[in-house]
């Protein structure tokens, strides 16, 4: 399971296929994130937490 910004959907799909893990769970956040404040990053994390939790606990 990994988290990346939406800019990297195509690259993530290609990488997962090339590593033989095309069904690897992933969560994408809005892009860009590099210039976000700590408060903004916490808000993004809180917003995506349910998806992330579901991805890491799904059977």
PyMOL Python script that loads the backbone (N, CA, C, O; Angstrom):
from pymol import cmd

cmd.read_pdbstr("""\
ATOM      1  N   UNK A   1       0.844  -1.149   0.000  1.00  0.00           N
ATOM      2  CA  UNK A   1       0.000   0.000   0.000  1.00  0.00           C
ATOM      3  C   UNK A   1       0.897   1.221   0.000  1.00  0.00           C
ATOM      4  O   UNK A   1       1.899   1.273   0.713  1.00  0.00           O
ATOM      5  N   UNK A   2       0.525   2.205  -0.810  1.00  0.00           N
ATOM      6  CA  UNK A   2       1.289   3.446  -0.785  1.00  0.00           C
ATOM      7  C   UNK A   2       0.372   4.627  -1.012  1.00  0.00           C
ATOM      8  O   UNK A   2      -0.765   4.478  -1.461  1.00  0.00           O
ATOM      9  N   UNK A   3       0.885   5.803  -0.694  1.00  0.00           N
ATOM     10  CA  UNK A   3       0.162   7.057  -0.884  1.00  0.00           C
ATOM     11  C   UNK A   3       1.012   7.943  -1.767  1.00  0.00           C
ATOM     12  O   UNK A   3       2.221   8.062  -1.566  1.00  0.00           O
ATOM     13  N   UNK A   4       0.377   8.564  -2.743  1.00  0.00           N
ATOM     14  CA  UNK A   4       1.066   9.497  -3.633  1.00  0.00           C
ATOM     15  C   UNK A   4       0.070  10.555  -4.074  1.00  0.00           C
ATOM     16  O   UNK A   4      -1.133  10.421  -3.851  1.00  0.00           O
ATOM     17  N   UNK A   5       0.574  11.599  -4.696  1.00  0.00           N
ATOM     18  CA  UNK A   5      -0.344  12.618  -5.189  1.00  0.00           C
ATOM     19  C   UNK A   5      -0.868  12.220  -6.567  1.00  0.00           C
ATOM     20  O   UNK A   5      -0.261  11.416  -7.275  1.00  0.00           O
ATOM     21  N   UNK A   6      -1.986  12.794  -6.921  1.00  0.00           N
ATOM     22  CA  UNK A   6      -2.708  12.414  -8.144  1.00  0.00           C
ATOM     23  C   UNK A   6      -1.882  12.601  -9.409  1.00  0.00           C
ATOM     24  O   UNK A   6      -2.179  11.989 -10.435  1.00  0.00           O
ATOM     25  N   UNK A   7      -0.874  13.416  -9.352  1.00  0.00           N
ATOM     26  CA  UNK A   7       0.008  13.617 -10.513  1.00  0.00           C
ATOM     27  C   UNK A   7       0.688  12.318 -10.941  1.00  0.00           C
ATOM     28  O   UNK A   7       1.125  12.193 -12.085  1.00  0.00           O
ATOM     29  N   UNK A   8       0.776  11.354 -10.027  1.00  0.00           N
ATOM     30  CA  UNK A   8       1.573  10.155 -10.270  1.00  0.00           C
ATOM     31  C   UNK A   8       0.751   8.887 -10.500  1.00  0.00           C
ATOM     32  O   UNK A   8       1.277   7.783 -10.362  1.00  0.00           O
ATOM     33  N   UNK A   9      -0.516   9.026 -10.845  1.00  0.00           N
ATOM     34  CA  UNK A   9      -1.371   7.851 -11.073  1.00  0.00           C
ATOM     35  C   UNK A   9      -0.799   6.973 -12.180  1.00  0.00           C
ATOM     36  O   UNK A   9      -0.630   5.769 -11.986  1.00  0.00           O
ATOM     37  N   UNK A  10      -0.504   7.548 -13.316  1.00  0.00           N
ATOM     38  CA  UNK A  10      -0.004   6.768 -14.453  1.00  0.00           C
ATOM     39  C   UNK A  10       1.332   6.109 -14.111  1.00  0.00           C
ATOM     40  O   UNK A  10       1.540   4.932 -14.406  1.00  0.00           O
ATOM     41  N   UNK A  11       2.230   6.862 -13.492  1.00  0.00           N
ATOM     42  CA  UNK A  11       3.535   6.308 -13.123  1.00  0.00           C
ATOM     43  C   UNK A  11       3.383   5.193 -12.090  1.00  0.00           C
ATOM     44  O   UNK A  11       4.084   4.184 -12.157  1.00  0.00           O
ATOM     45  N   UNK A  12       2.478   5.372 -11.143  1.00  0.00           N
ATOM     46  CA  UNK A  12       2.261   4.351 -10.116  1.00  0.00           C
ATOM     47  C   UNK A  12       1.712   3.072 -10.725  1.00  0.00           C
ATOM     48  O   UNK A  12       2.135   1.977 -10.355  1.00  0.00           O
ATOM     49  N   UNK A  13       0.774   3.201 -11.655  1.00  0.00           N
ATOM     50  CA  UNK A  13       0.235   2.021 -12.332  1.00  0.00           C
ATOM     51  C   UNK A  13       1.331   1.277 -13.089  1.00  0.00           C
ATOM     52  O   UNK A  13       1.418   0.051 -13.016  1.00  0.00           O
ATOM     53  N   UNK A  14       2.159   2.011 -13.807  1.00  0.00           N
ATOM     54  CA  UNK A  14       3.246   1.393 -14.570  1.00  0.00           C
ATOM     55  C   UNK A  14       4.251   0.713 -13.644  1.00  0.00           C
ATOM     56  O   UNK A  14       4.697  -0.400 -13.922  1.00  0.00           O
ATOM     57  N   UNK A  15       4.607   1.372 -12.554  1.00  0.00           N
ATOM     58  CA  UNK A  15       5.576   0.806 -11.612  1.00  0.00           C
ATOM     59  C   UNK A  15       5.019  -0.455 -10.959  1.00  0.00           C
ATOM     60  O   UNK A  15       5.731  -1.450 -10.825  1.00  0.00           O
ATOM     61  N   UNK A  16       3.761  -0.420 -10.556  1.00  0.00           N
ATOM     62  CA  UNK A  16       3.154  -1.594  -9.927  1.00  0.00           C
ATOM     63  C   UNK A  16       3.147  -2.781 -10.895  1.00  0.00           C
ATOM     64  O   UNK A  16       3.458  -3.907 -10.507  1.00  0.00           O
ATOM     65  N   UNK A  17       2.793  -2.522 -12.145  1.00  0.00           N
ATOM     66  CA  UNK A  17       2.809  -3.600 -13.149  1.00  0.00           C
ATOM     67  C   UNK A  17       4.226  -4.129 -13.354  1.00  0.00           C
ATOM     68  O   UNK A  17       4.434  -5.340 -13.428  1.00  0.00           O
ATOM     69  N   UNK A  18       5.195  -3.226 -13.446  1.00  0.00           N
ATOM     70  CA  UNK A  18       6.567  -3.671 -13.711  1.00  0.00           C
ATOM     71  C   UNK A  18       7.144  -4.460 -12.531  1.00  0.00           C
ATOM     72  O   UNK A  18       8.034  -5.291 -12.716  1.00  0.00           O
ATOM     73  N   UNK A  19       6.645  -4.205 -11.333  1.00  0.00           N
ATOM     74  CA  UNK A  19       7.102  -4.946 -10.156  1.00  0.00           C
ATOM     75  C   UNK A  19       6.289  -6.212  -9.914  1.00  0.00           C
ATOM     76  O   UNK A  19       6.529  -6.935  -8.947  1.00  0.00           O
ATOM     77  N   UNK A  20       5.326  -6.479 -10.794  1.00  0.00           N
ATOM     78  CA  UNK A  20       4.515  -7.684 -10.662  1.00  0.00           C
ATOM     79  C   UNK A  20       3.441  -7.580  -9.597  1.00  0.00           C
ATOM     80  O   UNK A  20       2.942  -8.597  -9.115  1.00  0.00           O
ATOM     81  N   UNK A  21       3.080  -6.357  -9.225  1.00  0.00           N
ATOM     82  CA  UNK A  21       2.054  -6.139  -8.200  1.00  0.00           C
ATOM     83  C   UNK A  21       0.971  -5.192  -8.707  1.00  0.00           C
ATOM     84  O   UNK A  21       0.729  -4.150  -8.098  1.00  0.00           O
ATOM     85  N   UNK A  22       0.317  -5.542  -9.815  1.00  0.00           N
ATOM     86  CA  UNK A  22      -0.661  -4.619 -10.403  1.00  0.00           C
ATOM     87  C   UNK A  22      -1.851  -4.324  -9.495  1.00  0.00           C
ATOM     88  O   UNK A  22      -2.529  -3.314  -9.681  1.00  0.00           O
ATOM     89  N   UNK A  23      -2.114  -5.185  -8.520  1.00  0.00           N
ATOM     90  CA  UNK A  23      -3.247  -4.966  -7.619  1.00  0.00           C
ATOM     91  C   UNK A  23      -2.839  -4.297  -6.310  1.00  0.00           C
ATOM     92  O   UNK A  23      -3.635  -4.235  -5.373  1.00  0.00           O
ATOM     93  N   UNK A  24      -1.621  -3.803  -6.238  1.00  0.00           N
ATOM     94  CA  UNK A  24      -1.153  -3.120  -5.044  1.00  0.00           C
ATOM     95  C   UNK A  24      -2.100  -1.964  -4.719  1.00  0.00           C
ATOM     96  O   UNK A  24      -2.413  -1.141  -5.579  1.00  0.00           O
ATOM     97  N   UNK A  25      -2.540  -1.918  -3.483  1.00  0.00           N
ATOM     98  CA  UNK A  25      -3.471  -0.868  -3.090  1.00  0.00           C
ATOM     99  C   UNK A  25      -2.738   0.460  -3.014  1.00  0.00           C
ATOM    100  O   UNK A  25      -1.573   0.528  -2.623  1.00  0.00           O
ATOM    101  N   UNK A  26      -3.460   1.528  -3.402  1.00  0.00           N
ATOM    102  CA  UNK A  26      -2.867   2.857  -3.409  1.00  0.00           C
ATOM    103  C   UNK A  26      -3.927   3.911  -3.140  1.00  0.00           C
ATOM    104  O   UNK A  26      -5.098   3.728  -3.472  1.00  0.00           O
ATOM    105  N   UNK A  27      -3.517   4.986  -2.552  1.00  0.00           N
ATOM    106  CA  UNK A  27      -4.394   6.126  -2.304  1.00  0.00           C
ATOM    107  C   UNK A  27      -3.701   7.354  -2.878  1.00  0.00           C
ATOM    108  O   UNK A  27      -2.515   7.583  -2.641  1.00  0.00           O
ATOM    109  N   UNK A  28      -4.456   8.134  -3.632  1.00  0.00           N
ATOM    110  CA  UNK A  28      -3.904   9.343  -4.238  1.00  0.00           C
ATOM    111  C   UNK A  28      -4.539  10.582  -3.619  1.00  0.00           C
ATOM    112  O   UNK A  28      -5.755  10.659  -3.443  1.00  0.00           O
ATOM    113  N   UNK A  29      -3.690  11.540  -3.296  1.00  0.00           N
ATOM    114  CA  UNK A  29      -4.137  12.809  -2.741  1.00  0.00           C
ATOM    115  C   UNK A  29      -4.070  13.868  -3.839  1.00  0.00           C
ATOM    116  O   UNK A  29      -3.591  13.606  -4.942  1.00  0.00           O
ATOM    117  N   UNK A  30      -4.549  15.047  -3.526  1.00  0.00           N
ATOM    118  CA  UNK A  30      -4.451  16.128  -4.501  1.00  0.00           C
ATOM    119  C   UNK A  30      -2.984  16.518  -4.697  1.00  0.00           C
ATOM    120  O   UNK A  30      -2.130  16.236  -3.857  1.00  0.00           O
ATOM    121  N   UNK A  31      -2.726  17.160  -5.806  1.00  0.00           N
ATOM    122  CA  UNK A  31      -1.365  17.572  -6.169  1.00  0.00           C
ATOM    123  C   UNK A  31      -1.381  19.083  -6.336  1.00  0.00           C
ATOM    124  O   UNK A  31      -2.390  19.615  -6.798  1.00  0.00           O
ATOM    125  N   UNK A  32      -0.364  19.775  -6.000  1.00  0.00           N
ATOM    126  CA  UNK A  32       0.902  19.369  -5.393  1.00  0.00           C
ATOM    127  C   UNK A  32       0.806  19.372  -3.873  1.00  0.00           C
ATOM    128  O   UNK A  32      -0.124  19.930  -3.291  1.00  0.00           O
ATOM    129  N   UNK A  33       1.795  18.733  -3.244  1.00  0.00           N
ATOM    130  CA  UNK A  33       1.841  18.749  -1.786  1.00  0.00           C
ATOM    131  C   UNK A  33       3.141  19.332  -1.238  1.00  0.00           C
ATOM    132  O   UNK A  33       3.227  19.607  -0.042  1.00  0.00           O
ATOM    133  N   UNK A  34       4.147  19.525  -2.076  1.00  0.00           N
ATOM    134  CA  UNK A  34       5.466  19.901  -1.555  1.00  0.00           C
ATOM    135  C   UNK A  34       5.494  21.252  -0.853  1.00  0.00           C
ATOM    136  O   UNK A  34       6.335  21.447   0.024  1.00  0.00           O
ATOM    137  N   UNK A  35       4.632  22.183  -1.187  1.00  0.00           N
ATOM    138  CA  UNK A  35       4.663  23.498  -0.551  1.00  0.00           C
ATOM    139  C   UNK A  35       3.556  23.682   0.479  1.00  0.00           C
ATOM    140  O   UNK A  35       3.263  24.812   0.869  1.00  0.00           O
ATOM    141  N   UNK A  36       2.942  22.602   0.921  1.00  0.00           N
ATOM    142  CA  UNK A  36       1.851  22.686   1.897  1.00  0.00           C
ATOM    143  C   UNK A  36       2.401  22.957   3.296  1.00  0.00           C
ATOM    144  O   UNK A  36       3.503  22.536   3.647  1.00  0.00           O
ATOM    145  N   UNK A  37       1.606  23.665   4.069  1.00  0.00           N
ATOM    146  CA  UNK A  37       1.971  23.890   5.469  1.00  0.00           C
ATOM    147  C   UNK A  37       1.699  22.616   6.262  1.00  0.00           C
ATOM    148  O   UNK A  37       1.033  21.702   5.777  1.00  0.00           O
ATOM    149  N   UNK A  38       2.213  22.567   7.467  1.00  0.00           N
ATOM    150  CA  UNK A  38       1.940  21.408   8.331  1.00  0.00           C
ATOM    151  C   UNK A  38       0.439  21.254   8.549  1.00  0.00           C
ATOM    152  O   UNK A  38      -0.081  20.138   8.525  1.00  0.00           O
ATOM    153  N   UNK A  39      -0.252  22.361   8.760  1.00  0.00           N
ATOM    154  CA  UNK A  39      -1.701  22.305   8.977  1.00  0.00           C
ATOM    155  C   UNK A  39      -2.421  21.756   7.754  1.00  0.00           C
ATOM    156  O   UNK A  39      -3.355  20.966   7.885  1.00  0.00           O
ATOM    157  N   UNK A  40      -1.995  22.166   6.573  1.00  0.00           N
ATOM    158  CA  UNK A  40      -2.610  21.654   5.345  1.00  0.00           C
ATOM    159  C   UNK A  40      -2.336  20.160   5.181  1.00  0.00           C
ATOM    160  O   UNK A  40      -3.216  19.406   4.764  1.00  0.00           O
ATOM    161  N   UNK A  41      -1.111  19.733   5.512  1.00  0.00           N
ATOM    162  CA  UNK A  41      -0.779  18.307   5.394  1.00  0.00           C
ATOM    163  C   UNK A  41      -1.601  17.478   6.372  1.00  0.00           C
ATOM    164  O   UNK A  41      -2.034  16.377   6.031  1.00  0.00           O
ATOM    165  N   UNK A  42      -1.822  17.984   7.571  1.00  0.00           N
ATOM    166  CA  UNK A  42      -2.667  17.273   8.530  1.00  0.00           C
ATOM    167  C   UNK A  42      -4.098  17.157   8.017  1.00  0.00           C
ATOM    168  O   UNK A  42      -4.736  16.119   8.189  1.00  0.00           O
ATOM    169  N   UNK A  43      -4.599  18.206   7.395  1.00  0.00           N
ATOM    170  CA  UNK A  43      -5.957  18.171   6.844  1.00  0.00           C
ATOM    171  C   UNK A  43      -6.051  17.140   5.726  1.00  0.00           C
ATOM    172  O   UNK A  43      -7.029  16.397   5.648  1.00  0.00           O
ATOM    173  N   UNK A  44      -5.048  17.091   4.868  1.00  0.00           N
ATOM    174  CA  UNK A  44      -5.028  16.105   3.775  1.00  0.00           C
ATOM    175  C   UNK A  44      -4.969  14.693   4.360  1.00  0.00           C
ATOM    176  O   UNK A  44      -5.690  13.801   3.912  1.00  0.00           O
ATOM    177  N   UNK A  45      -4.115  14.495   5.354  1.00  0.00           N
ATOM    178  CA  UNK A  45      -4.004  13.176   5.987  1.00  0.00           C
ATOM    179  C   UNK A  45      -5.324  12.770   6.631  1.00  0.00           C
ATOM    180  O   UNK A  45      -5.766  11.630   6.485  1.00  0.00           O
ATOM    181  N   UNK A  46      -5.950  13.698   7.339  1.00  0.00           N
ATOM    182  CA  UNK A  46      -7.247  13.396   7.960  1.00  0.00           C
ATOM    183  C   UNK A  46      -8.298  13.046   6.916  1.00  0.00           C
ATOM    184  O   UNK A  46      -9.098  12.132   7.119  1.00  0.00           O
ATOM    185  N   UNK A  47      -8.299  13.761   5.815  1.00  0.00           N
ATOM    186  CA  UNK A  47      -9.291  13.516   4.758  1.00  0.00           C
ATOM    187  C   UNK A  47      -9.115  12.139   4.134  1.00  0.00           C
ATOM    188  O   UNK A  47     -10.098  11.482   3.792  1.00  0.00           O
ATOM    189  N   UNK A  48      -7.873  11.700   3.983  1.00  0.00           N
ATOM    190  CA  UNK A  48      -7.604  10.430   3.296  1.00  0.00           C
ATOM    191  C   UNK A  48      -7.432   9.249   4.245  1.00  0.00           C
ATOM    192  O   UNK A  48      -7.296   8.111   3.796  1.00  0.00           O
ATOM    193  N   UNK A  49      -7.436   9.504   5.541  1.00  0.00           N
ATOM    194  CA  UNK A  49      -7.223   8.438   6.514  1.00  0.00           C
ATOM    195  C   UNK A  49      -8.166   7.251   6.333  1.00  0.00           C
ATOM    196  O   UNK A  49      -7.699   6.112   6.369  1.00  0.00           O
ATOM    197  N   UNK A  50      -9.477   7.461   6.138  1.00  0.00           N
ATOM    198  CA  UNK A  50     -10.351   6.296   5.962  1.00  0.00           C
ATOM    199  C   UNK A  50      -9.949   5.416   4.777  1.00  0.00           C
ATOM    200  O   UNK A  50      -9.996   4.189   4.868  1.00  0.00           O
ATOM    201  N   UNK A  51      -9.557   6.038   3.675  1.00  0.00           N
ATOM    202  CA  UNK A  51      -9.106   5.279   2.494  1.00  0.00           C
ATOM    203  C   UNK A  51      -7.827   4.519   2.796  1.00  0.00           C
ATOM    204  O   UNK A  51      -7.685   3.356   2.420  1.00  0.00           O
ATOM    205  N   UNK A  52      -6.905   5.173   3.469  1.00  0.00           N
ATOM    206  CA  UNK A  52      -5.632   4.535   3.797  1.00  0.00           C
ATOM    207  C   UNK A  52      -5.851   3.361   4.740  1.00  0.00           C
ATOM    208  O   UNK A  52      -5.306   2.277   4.529  1.00  0.00           O
ATOM    209  N   UNK A  53      -6.644   3.576   5.770  1.00  0.00           N
ATOM    210  CA  UNK A  53      -6.941   2.505   6.707  1.00  0.00           C
ATOM    211  C   UNK A  53      -7.606   1.320   6.003  1.00  0.00           C
ATOM    212  O   UNK A  53      -7.254   0.167   6.254  1.00  0.00           O
ATOM    213  N   UNK A  54      -8.554   1.603   5.132  1.00  0.00           N
ATOM    214  CA  UNK A  54      -9.216   0.526   4.385  1.00  0.00           C
ATOM    215  C   UNK A  54      -8.218  -0.230   3.515  1.00  0.00           C
ATOM    216  O   UNK A  54      -8.287  -1.454   3.407  1.00  0.00           O
ATOM    217  N   UNK A  55      -7.292   0.497   2.896  1.00  0.00           N
ATOM    218  CA  UNK A  55      -6.314  -0.144   2.019  1.00  0.00           C
ATOM    219  C   UNK A  55      -5.355  -1.051   2.784  1.00  0.00           C
ATOM    220  O   UNK A  55      -4.960  -2.101   2.279  1.00  0.00           O
ATOM    221  N   UNK A  56      -4.980  -0.654   3.996  1.00  0.00           N
ATOM    222  CA  UNK A  56      -4.009  -1.472   4.730  1.00  0.00           C
ATOM    223  C   UNK A  56      -4.659  -2.574   5.536  1.00  0.00           C
ATOM    224  O   UNK A  56      -3.968  -3.474   6.011  1.00  0.00           O
ATOM    225  N   UNK A  57      -5.971  -2.528   5.703  1.00  0.00           N
ATOM    226  CA  UNK A  57      -6.630  -3.565   6.493  1.00  0.00           C
ATOM    227  C   UNK A  57      -7.492  -4.495   5.643  1.00  0.00           C
ATOM    228  O   UNK A  57      -8.027  -5.481   6.150  1.00  0.00           O
ATOM    229  N   UNK A  58      -7.628  -4.189   4.360  1.00  0.00           N
ATOM    230  CA  UNK A  58      -8.446  -5.044   3.483  1.00  0.00           C
ATOM    231  C   UNK A  58      -7.767  -6.387   3.300  1.00  0.00           C
ATOM    232  O   UNK A  58      -6.542  -6.475   3.215  1.00  0.00           O
ATOM    233  N   UNK A  59      -8.574  -7.420   3.242  1.00  0.00           N
ATOM    234  CA  UNK A  59      -8.034  -8.767   3.080  1.00  0.00           C
ATOM    235  C   UNK A  59      -7.801  -9.110   1.715  1.00  0.00           C
ATOM    236  O   UNK A  59      -7.346 -10.216   1.425  1.00  0.00           O
TER     237      UNK A  59
END
""", "prot")
cmd.dss("prot")
cmd.show_as("cartoon", "prot")
cmd.util.cbc("prot")
cmd.orient("prot")
